[in-house]
Amino acid sequence: MNTLGLHQEFEFIDCPELAKRWKLPESWIREQVRSRASDPIPHIRFGKYVRFRWGSVELDQWAEKRIISGSNRNAGQILGKVL
């Protein structure tokens, strides 16, 4: 349950499924969950298995930070964050 007392369910998906949904190479997804990634994709580890909570605020926010608009492209910014 969340802080409002509502139960929110997430769909747990693996690397191949996230890659498919985001239309990215699976190898890129896997690289983004490694410990050396500077800003890893939010994920859950079950031993050697990695899963993502599809529909979670964390995953959505991680993706949103990567939206580049025309106004922040030239300034080298992503949503107000200087790279």
Secondary structure as UniProt FT lines:
FT   TURN            3..4
FT   STRAND          11..13
FT   HELIX           15..22
FT   HELIX           26..31
FT   TURN            32..33
FT   TURN            35..36
FT   STRAND          44..46
FT   TURN            47..48
FT   STRAND          49..54
FT   HELIX           57..64
FT   TURN            65..66
FT   HELIX           70..73
FT   TURN            74..76
FT   STRAND          77..78
FT   TURN            79..80
FT   STRAND          81..82
//
